[in-house]
Amino acid sequence: MRVQRRKSRNSEELTHKAEEEIAALISKKVAELRKKTGQEVSEIEFAPRETMKGLEGYHVKIKLL
């Protein structure tokens, strides 16, 4: 039971860290687009990219104002 809890807690910590890193990267890219284009980002769409093995990543579409 203790090993299971440690694994679960470790998974939660890793997941949280990954979420923070992804959010920071998105913020950085939005700021870069704003600076380079002079336009604001109005929407970011994420569509799953799946294979027979499972989720491989995401297709990303960014809309500017």
PDB file of N, CA, C and O in Angstrom:
ATOM      1  N   MET A   1       0.813  -1.188   0.000  1.00  0.00           N
ATOM      2  CA  MET A   1       0.000   0.000   0.000  1.00  0.00           C
ATOM      3  C   MET A   1       0.866   1.265   0.000  1.00  0.00           C
ATOM      4  O   MET A   1       0.562   2.219  -0.717  1.00  0.00           O
ATOM      5  N   ARG A   2       1.943   1.281   0.798  1.00  0.00           N
ATOM      6  CA  ARG A   2       2.808   2.462   0.863  1.00  0.00           C
ATOM      7  C   ARG A   2       3.480   2.732  -0.476  1.00  0.00           C
ATOM      8  O   ARG A   2       3.593   3.882  -0.900  1.00  0.00           O
ATOM      9  N   VAL A   3       3.925   1.672  -1.139  1.00  0.00           N
ATOM     10  CA  VAL A   3       4.571   1.837  -2.441  1.00  0.00           C
ATOM     11  C   VAL A   3       3.580   2.439  -3.429  1.00  0.00           C
ATOM     12  O   VAL A   3       3.939   3.318  -4.213  1.00  0.00           O
ATOM     13  N   GLN A   4       2.346   1.974  -3.394  1.00  0.00           N
ATOM     14  CA  GLN A   4       1.295   2.490  -4.279  1.00  0.00           C
ATOM     15  C   GLN A   4       1.066   3.976  -4.022  1.00  0.00           C
ATOM     16  O   GLN A   4       0.928   4.752  -4.967  1.00  0.00           O
ATOM     17  N   ARG A   5       1.025   4.379  -2.755  1.00  0.00           N
ATOM     18  CA  ARG A   5       0.805   5.788  -2.422  1.00  0.00           C
ATOM     19  C   ARG A   5       1.974   6.645  -2.885  1.00  0.00           C
ATOM     20  O   ARG A   5       1.781   7.747  -3.398  1.00  0.00           O
ATOM     21  N   ARG A   6       3.206   6.126  -2.698  1.00  0.00           N
ATOM     22  CA  ARG A   6       4.383   6.870  -3.141  1.00  0.00           C
ATOM     23  C   ARG A   6       4.366   7.058  -4.651  1.00  0.00           C
ATOM     24  O   ARG A   6       4.661   8.139  -5.161  1.00  0.00           O
ATOM     25  N   LYS A   7       4.014   5.984  -5.359  1.00  0.00           N
ATOM     26  CA  LYS A   7       3.946   6.075  -6.818  1.00  0.00           C
ATOM     27  C   LYS A   7       2.884   7.078  -7.236  1.00  0.00           C
ATOM     28  O   LYS A   7       3.098   7.877  -8.148  1.00  0.00           O
ATOM     29  N   SER A   8       1.736   7.036  -6.566  1.00  0.00           N
ATOM     30  CA  SER A   8       0.649   7.949  -6.886  1.00  0.00           C
ATOM     31  C   SER A   8       1.059   9.390  -6.610  1.00  0.00           C
ATOM     32  O   SER A   8       0.805  10.276  -7.426  1.00  0.00           O
ATOM     33  N   ARG A   9       1.692   9.630  -5.468  1.00  0.00           N
ATOM     34  CA  ARG A   9       2.133  10.972  -5.108  1.00  0.00           C
ATOM     35  C   ARG A   9       3.197  11.455  -6.089  1.00  0.00           C
ATOM     36  O   ARG A   9       3.177  12.608  -6.520  1.00  0.00           O
ATOM     37  N   ASN A  10       4.132  10.560  -6.439  1.00  0.00           N
ATOM     38  CA  ASN A  10       5.179  10.916  -7.395  1.00  0.00           C
ATOM     39  C   ASN A  10       4.568  11.239  -8.760  1.00  0.00           C
ATOM     40  O   ASN A  10       4.981  12.196  -9.415  1.00  0.00           O
ATOM     41  N   SER A  11       3.595  10.451  -9.184  1.00  0.00           N
ATOM     42  CA  SER A  11       2.917  10.709 -10.460  1.00  0.00           C
ATOM     43  C   SER A  11       2.220  12.059 -10.436  1.00  0.00           C
ATOM     44  O   SER A  11       2.262  12.802 -11.417  1.00  0.00           O
ATOM     45  N   GLU A  12       1.579  12.378  -9.319  1.00  0.00           N
ATOM     46  CA  GLU A  12       0.897  13.661  -9.188  1.00  0.00           C
ATOM     47  C   GLU A  12       1.892  14.815  -9.254  1.00  0.00           C
ATOM     48  O   GLU A  12       1.624  15.827  -9.901  1.00  0.00           O
ATOM     49  N   GLU A  13       3.032  14.670  -8.593  1.00  0.00           N
ATOM     50  CA  GLU A  13       4.054  15.714  -8.609  1.00  0.00           C
ATOM     51  C   GLU A  13       4.615  15.904 -10.016  1.00  0.00           C
ATOM     52  O   GLU A  13       4.790  17.034 -10.472  1.00  0.00           O
ATOM     53  N   LEU A  14       4.896  14.796 -10.701  1.00  0.00           N
ATOM     54  CA  LEU A  14       5.419  14.881 -12.064  1.00  0.00           C
ATOM     55  C   LEU A  14       4.398  15.506 -13.006  1.00  0.00           C
ATOM     56  O   LEU A  14       4.744  16.319 -13.863  1.00  0.00           O
ATOM     57  N   THR A  15       3.139  15.119 -12.839  1.00  0.00           N
ATOM     58  CA  THR A  15       2.071  15.670 -13.669  1.00  0.00           C
ATOM     59  C   THR A  15       1.935  17.166 -13.433  1.00  0.00           C
ATOM     60  O   THR A  15       1.821  17.941 -14.383  1.00  0.00           O
ATOM     61  N   HIS A  16       1.945  17.572 -12.175  1.00  0.00           N
ATOM     62  CA  HIS A  16       1.823  18.997 -11.832  1.00  0.00           C
ATOM     63  C   HIS A  16       2.989  19.793 -12.419  1.00  0.00           C
ATOM     64  O   HIS A  16       2.789  20.875 -12.971  1.00  0.00           O
ATOM     65  N   LYS A  17       4.190  19.263 -12.301  1.00  0.00           N
ATOM     66  CA  LYS A  17       5.369  19.948 -12.841  1.00  0.00           C
ATOM     67  C   LYS A  17       5.262  20.076 -14.363  1.00  0.00           C
ATOM     68  O   LYS A  17       5.564  21.132 -14.917  1.00  0.00           O
ATOM     69  N   ALA A  18       4.835  19.012 -15.036  1.00  0.00           N
ATOM     70  CA  ALA A  18       4.676  19.051 -16.496  1.00  0.00           C
ATOM     71  C   ALA A  18       3.634  20.090 -16.893  1.00  0.00           C
ATOM     72  O   ALA A  18       3.825  20.823 -17.863  1.00  0.00           O
ATOM     73  N   GLU A  19       2.531  20.156 -16.146  1.00  0.00           N
ATOM     74  CA  GLU A  19       1.491  21.144 -16.440  1.00  0.00           C
ATOM     75  C   GLU A  19       2.034  22.566 -16.304  1.00  0.00           C
ATOM     76  O   GLU A  19       1.750  23.425 -17.138  1.00  0.00           O
ATOM     77  N   GLU A  20       2.811  22.810 -15.256  1.00  0.00           N
ATOM     78  CA  GLU A  20       3.407  24.140 -15.066  1.00  0.00           C
ATOM     79  C   GLU A  20       4.364  24.490 -16.198  1.00  0.00           C
ATOM     80  O   GLU A  20       4.370  25.623 -16.679  1.00  0.00           O
ATOM     81  N   GLU A  21       5.176  23.517 -16.629  1.00  0.00           N
ATOM     82  CA  GLU A  21       6.131  23.757 -17.710  1.00  0.00           C
ATOM     83  C   GLU A  21       5.421  24.033 -19.032  1.00  0.00           C
ATOM     84  O   GLU A  21       5.836  24.911 -19.789  1.00  0.00           O
ATOM     85  N   ILE A  22       4.355  23.288 -19.311  1.00  0.00           N
ATOM     86  CA  ILE A  22       3.590  23.489 -20.546  1.00  0.00           C
ATOM     87  C   ILE A  22       2.918  24.860 -20.525  1.00  0.00           C
ATOM     88  O   ILE A  22       2.931  25.569 -21.531  1.00  0.00           O
ATOM     89  N   ALA A  23       2.333  25.241 -19.391  1.00  0.00           N
ATOM     90  CA  ALA A  23       1.691  26.552 -19.268  1.00  0.00           C
ATOM     91  C   ALA A  23       2.707  27.672 -19.481  1.00  0.00           C
ATOM     92  O   ALA A  23       2.405  28.665 -20.143  1.00  0.00           O
ATOM     93  N   ALA A  24       3.905  27.519 -18.926  1.00  0.00           N
ATOM     94  CA  ALA A  24       4.952  28.534 -19.086  1.00  0.00           C
ATOM     95  C   ALA A  24       5.388  28.638 -20.544  1.00  0.00           C
ATOM     96  O   ALA A  24       5.603  29.740 -21.049  1.00  0.00           O
ATOM     97  N   LEU A  25       5.518  27.501 -21.223  1.00  0.00           N
ATOM     98  CA  LEU A  25       5.905  27.505 -22.634  1.00  0.00           C
ATOM     99  C   LEU A  25       4.837  28.186 -23.490  1.00  0.00           C
ATOM    100  O   LEU A  25       5.159  28.968 -24.385  1.00  0.00           O
ATOM    101  N   ILE A  26       3.570  27.889 -23.212  1.00  0.00           N
ATOM    102  CA  ILE A  26       2.482  28.516 -23.962  1.00  0.00           C
ATOM    103  C   ILE A  26       2.504  30.030 -23.748  1.00  0.00           C
ATOM    104  O   ILE A  26       2.366  30.795 -24.702  1.00  0.00           O
ATOM    105  N   SER A  27       2.676  30.459 -22.504  1.00  0.00           N
ATOM    106  CA  SER A  27       2.735  31.900 -22.204  1.00  0.00           C
ATOM    107  C   SER A  27       3.878  32.568 -22.953  1.00  0.00           C
ATOM    108  O   SER A  27       3.722  33.665 -23.490  1.00  0.00           O
ATOM    109  N   LYS A  28       5.020  31.907 -22.987  1.00  0.00           N
ATOM    110  CA  LYS A  28       6.191  32.446 -23.685  1.00  0.00           C
ATOM    111  C   LYS A  28       5.912  32.589 -25.184  1.00  0.00           C
ATOM    112  O   LYS A  28       6.234  33.614 -25.784  1.00  0.00           O
ATOM    113  N   LYS A  29       5.316  31.562 -25.780  1.00  0.00           N
ATOM    114  CA  LYS A  29       5.031  31.595 -27.220  1.00  0.00           C
ATOM    115  C   LYS A  29       3.964  32.636 -27.554  1.00  0.00           C
ATOM    116  O   LYS A  29       4.048  33.289 -28.594  1.00  0.00           O
ATOM    117  N   VAL A  30       2.969  32.798 -26.692  1.00  0.00           N
ATOM    118  CA  VAL A  30       1.941  33.820 -26.905  1.00  0.00           C
ATOM    119  C   VAL A  30       2.585  35.204 -26.889  1.00  0.00           C
ATOM    120  O   VAL A  30       2.279  36.043 -27.736  1.00  0.00           O
ATOM    121  N   ALA A  31       3.475  35.441 -25.928  1.00  0.00           N
ATOM    122  CA  ALA A  31       4.172  36.732 -25.845  1.00  0.00           C
ATOM    123  C   ALA A  31       5.027  36.970 -27.089  1.00  0.00           C
ATOM    124  O   ALA A  31       5.074  38.087 -27.603  1.00  0.00           O
ATOM    125  N   GLU A  32       5.704  35.926 -27.575  1.00  0.00           N
ATOM    126  CA  GLU A  32       6.518  36.050 -28.789  1.00  0.00           C
ATOM    127  C   GLU A  32       5.653  36.403 -29.995  1.00  0.00           C
ATOM    128  O   GLU A  32       6.011  37.277 -30.785  1.00  0.00           O
ATOM    129  N   LEU A  33       4.520  35.726 -30.135  1.00  0.00           N
ATOM    130  CA  LEU A  33       3.613  36.016 -31.258  1.00  0.00           C
ATOM    131  C   LEU A  33       3.104  37.448 -31.185  1.00  0.00           C
ATOM    132  O   LEU A  33       3.060  38.145 -32.199  1.00  0.00           O
ATOM    133  N   ARG A  34       2.720  37.893 -29.990  1.00  0.00           N
ATOM    134  CA  ARG A  34       2.221  39.254 -29.803  1.00  0.00           C
ATOM    135  C   ARG A  34       3.287  40.263 -30.220  1.00  0.00           C
ATOM    136  O   ARG A  34       2.993  41.248 -30.897  1.00  0.00           O
ATOM    137  N   LYS A  35       4.519  40.007 -29.811  1.00  0.00           N
ATOM    138  CA  LYS A  35       5.616  40.926 -30.119  1.00  0.00           C
ATOM    139  C   LYS A  35       5.922  40.941 -31.620  1.00  0.00           C
ATOM    140  O   LYS A  35       6.133  42.007 -32.198  1.00  0.00           O
ATOM    141  N   LYS A  36       5.944  39.774 -32.245  1.00  0.00           N
ATOM    142  CA  LYS A  36       6.327  39.674 -33.657  1.00  0.00           C
ATOM    143  C   LYS A  36       5.223  40.097 -34.617  1.00  0.00           C
ATOM    144  O   LYS A  36       5.508  40.634 -35.688  1.00  0.00           O
ATOM    145  N   THR A  37       3.958  39.860 -34.245  1.00  0.00           N
ATOM    146  CA  THR A  37       2.854  40.156 -35.158  1.00  0.00           C
ATOM    147  C   THR A  37       2.096  41.427 -34.798  1.00  0.00           C
ATOM    148  O   THR A  37       1.423  42.015 -35.644  1.00  0.00           O
ATOM    149  N   GLY A  38       2.205  41.846 -33.547  1.00  0.00           N
ATOM    150  CA  GLY A  38       1.426  42.993 -33.088  1.00  0.00           C
ATOM    151  C   GLY A  38      -0.029  42.650 -32.854  1.00  0.00           C
ATOM    152  O   GLY A  38      -0.850  43.535 -32.611  1.00  0.00           O
ATOM    153  N   GLN A  39      -0.355  41.366 -32.927  1.00  0.00           N
ATOM    154  CA  GLN A  39      -1.735  40.917 -32.734  1.00  0.00           C
ATOM    155  C   GLN A  39      -1.838  40.077 -31.463  1.00  0.00           C
ATOM    156  O   GLN A  39      -0.869  39.473 -31.003  1.00  0.00           O
ATOM    157  N   GLU A  40      -3.044  40.065 -30.923  1.00  0.00           N
ATOM    158  CA  GLU A  40      -3.304  39.258 -29.737  1.00  0.00           C
ATOM    159  C   GLU A  40      -3.753  37.859 -30.149  1.00  0.00           C
ATOM    160  O   GLU A  40      -4.382  37.683 -31.193  1.00  0.00           O
ATOM    161  N   VAL A  41      -3.432  36.885 -29.339  1.00  0.00           N
ATOM    162  CA  VAL A  41      -3.915  35.522 -29.541  1.00  0.00           C
ATOM    163  C   VAL A  41      -5.338  35.468 -29.008  1.00  0.00           C
ATOM    164  O   VAL A  41      -5.588  35.817 -27.854  1.00  0.00           O
ATOM    165  N   SER A  42      -6.269  35.031 -29.848  1.00  0.00           N
ATOM    166  CA  SER A  42      -7.665  34.965 -29.419  1.00  0.00           C
ATOM    167  C   SER A  42      -8.064  33.563 -28.987  1.00  0.00           C
ATOM    168  O   SER A  42      -8.992  33.385 -28.198  1.00  0.00           O
ATOM    169  N   GLU A  43      -7.355  32.572 -29.513  1.00  0.00           N
ATOM    170  CA  GLU A  43      -7.748  31.196 -29.200  1.00  0.00           C
ATOM    171  C   GLU A  43      -6.603  30.246 -29.512  1.00  0.00           C
ATOM    172  O   GLU A  43      -5.837  30.451 -30.454  1.00  0.00           O
ATOM    173  N   ILE A  44      -6.508  29.208 -28.701  1.00  0.00           N
ATOM    174  CA  ILE A  44      -5.559  28.125 -28.960  1.00  0.00           C
ATOM    175  C   ILE A  44      -6.357  26.832 -28.895  1.00  0.00           C
ATOM    176  O   ILE A  44      -6.996  26.538 -27.885  1.00  0.00           O
ATOM    177  N   GLU A  45      -6.316  26.060 -29.977  1.00  0.00           N
ATOM    178  CA  GLU A  45      -7.030  24.780 -30.032  1.00  0.00           C
ATOM    179  C   GLU A  45      -6.026  23.637 -29.985  1.00  0.00           C
ATOM    180  O   GLU A  45      -4.985  23.682 -30.641  1.00  0.00           O
ATOM    181  N   PHE A  46      -6.347  22.623 -29.211  1.00  0.00           N
ATOM    182  CA  PHE A  46      -5.525  21.423 -29.124  1.00  0.00           C
ATOM    183  C   PHE A  46      -6.361  20.238 -29.590  1.00  0.00           C
ATOM    184  O   PHE A  46      -7.433  19.975 -29.045  1.00  0.00           O
ATOM    185  N   ALA A  47      -5.871  19.527 -30.596  1.00  0.00           N
ATOM    186  CA  ALA A  47      -6.555  18.334 -31.091  1.00  0.00           C
ATOM    187  C   ALA A  47      -5.624  17.141 -30.886  1.00  0.00           C
ATOM    188  O   ALA A  47      -4.475  17.170 -31.328  1.00  0.00           O
ATOM    189  N   PRO A  48      -6.106  16.099 -30.224  1.00  0.00           N
ATOM    190  CA  PRO A  48      -5.237  14.949 -29.964  1.00  0.00           C
ATOM    191  C   PRO A  48      -4.751  14.293 -31.249  1.00  0.00           C
ATOM    192  O   PRO A  48      -5.497  14.159 -32.219  1.00  0.00           O
ATOM    193  N   ARG A  49      -3.491  13.889 -31.236  1.00  0.00           N
ATOM    194  CA  ARG A  49      -2.894  13.144 -32.346  1.00  0.00           C
ATOM    195  C   ARG A  49      -2.629  11.739 -31.803  1.00  0.00           C
ATOM    196  O   ARG A  49      -1.729  11.521 -30.993  1.00  0.00           O
ATOM    197  N   GLU A  50      -3.436  10.804 -32.273  1.00  0.00           N
ATOM    198  CA  GLU A  50      -3.365   9.450 -31.741  1.00  0.00           C
ATOM    199  C   GLU A  50      -2.881   8.455 -32.786  1.00  0.00           C
ATOM    200  O   GLU A  50      -3.086   8.632 -33.987  1.00  0.00           O
ATOM    201  N   THR A  51      -2.239   7.413 -32.298  1.00  0.00           N
ATOM    202  CA  THR A  51      -1.821   6.289 -33.129  1.00  0.00           C
ATOM    203  C   THR A  51      -2.418   5.029 -32.516  1.00  0.00           C
ATOM    204  O   THR A  51      -3.150   5.099 -31.529  1.00  0.00           O
ATOM    205  N   MET A  52      -2.113   3.912 -33.087  1.00  0.00           N
ATOM    206  CA  MET A  52      -2.600   2.640 -32.544  1.00  0.00           C
ATOM    207  C   MET A  52      -2.031   2.383 -31.145  1.00  0.00           C
ATOM    208  O   MET A  52      -2.605   1.619 -30.370  1.00  0.00           O
ATOM    209  N   LYS A  53      -0.917   3.014 -30.829  1.00  0.00           N
ATOM    210  CA  LYS A  53      -0.286   2.833 -29.516  1.00  0.00           C
ATOM    211  C   LYS A  53      -0.862   3.768 -28.461  1.00  0.00           C
ATOM    212  O   LYS A  53      -0.589   3.609 -27.272  1.00  0.00           O
ATOM    213  N   GLY A  54      -1.649   4.731 -28.890  1.00  0.00           N
ATOM    214  CA  GLY A  54      -2.232   5.681 -27.950  1.00  0.00           C
ATOM    215  C   GLY A  54      -1.930   7.114 -28.338  1.00  0.00           C
ATOM    216  O   GLY A  54      -1.596   7.406 -29.487  1.00  0.00           O
ATOM    217  N   LEU A  55      -2.050   7.993 -27.377  1.00  0.00           N
ATOM    218  CA  LEU A  55      -1.844   9.419 -27.615  1.00  0.00           C
ATOM    219  C   LEU A  55      -0.383   9.692 -27.923  1.00  0.00           C
ATOM    220  O   LEU A  55       0.506   9.327 -27.154  1.00  0.00           O
ATOM    221  N   GLU A  56      -0.144  10.340 -29.058  1.00  0.00           N
ATOM    222  CA  GLU A  56       1.220  10.635 -29.497  1.00  0.00           C
ATOM    223  C   GLU A  56       1.577  12.096 -29.249  1.00  0.00           C
ATOM    224  O   GLU A  56       2.749  12.432 -29.081  1.00  0.00           O
ATOM    225  N   GLY A  57       0.583  12.948 -29.226  1.00  0.00           N
ATOM    226  CA  GLY A  57       0.813  14.373 -29.041  1.00  0.00           C
ATOM    227  C   GLY A  57      -0.433  15.138 -29.431  1.00  0.00           C
ATOM    228  O   GLY A  57      -1.539  14.598 -29.423  1.00  0.00           O
ATOM    229  N   TYR A  58      -0.244  16.400 -29.771  1.00  0.00           N
ATOM    230  CA  TYR A  58      -1.372  17.253 -30.130  1.00  0.00           C
ATOM    231  C   TYR A  58      -1.046  18.091 -31.354  1.00  0.00           C
ATOM    232  O   TYR A  58       0.090  18.521 -31.548  1.00  0.00           O
ATOM    233  N   HIS A  59      -2.062  18.314 -32.173  1.00  0.00           N
ATOM    234  CA  HIS A  59      -1.997  19.319 -33.226  1.00  0.00           C
ATOM    235  C   HIS A  59      -2.458  20.607 -32.553  1.00  0.00           C
ATOM    236  O   HIS A  59      -3.431  20.602 -31.799  1.00  0.00           O
ATOM    237  N   VAL A  60      -1.770  21.696 -32.821  1.00  0.00           N
ATOM    238  CA  VAL A  60      -2.101  22.965 -32.183  1.00  0.00           C
ATOM    239  C   VAL A  60      -2.452  23.986 -33.252  1.00  0.00           C
ATOM    240  O   VAL A  60      -1.735  24.131 -34.242  1.00  0.00           O
ATOM    241  N   LYS A  61      -3.561  24.697 -33.049  1.00  0.00           N
ATOM    242  CA  LYS A  61      -3.973  25.760 -33.967  1.00  0.00           C
ATOM    243  C   LYS A  61      -4.144  27.033 -33.142  1.00  0.00           C
ATOM    244  O   LYS A  61      -4.860  27.051 -32.141  1.00  0.00           O
ATOM    245  N   ILE A  62      -3.475  28.090 -33.583  1.00  0.00           N
ATOM    246  CA  ILE A  62      -3.518  29.365 -32.878  1.00  0.00           C
ATOM    247  C   ILE A  62      -4.239  30.380 -33.755  1.00  0.00           C
ATOM    248  O   ILE A  62      -3.921  30.534 -34.935  1.00  0.00           O
ATOM    249  N   LYS A  63      -5.204  31.065 -33.172  1.00  0.00           N
ATOM    250  CA  LYS A  63      -5.941  32.106 -33.895  1.00  0.00           C
ATOM    251  C   LYS A  63      -5.561  33.462 -33.320  1.00  0.00           C
ATOM    252  O   LYS A  63      -5.503  33.649 -32.104  1.00  0.00           O
ATOM    253  N   LEU A  64      -5.303  34.403 -34.224  1.00  0.00           N
ATOM    254  CA  LEU A  64      -4.956  35.766 -33.830  1.00  0.00           C
ATOM    255  C   LEU A  64      -6.127  36.703 -34.089  1.00  0.00           C
ATOM    256  O   LEU A  64      -6.953  36.452 -34.966  1.00  0.00           O
ATOM    257  N   LEU A  65      -6.190  37.780 -33.320  1.00  0.00           N
ATOM    258  CA  LEU A  65      -7.224  38.812 -33.540  1.00  0.00           C
ATOM    259  C   LEU A  65      -6.821  39.711 -34.685  1.00  0.00           C
ATOM    260  O   LEU A  65      -7.553  40.639 -35.028  1.00  0.00           O
TER     261      LEU A  65
END
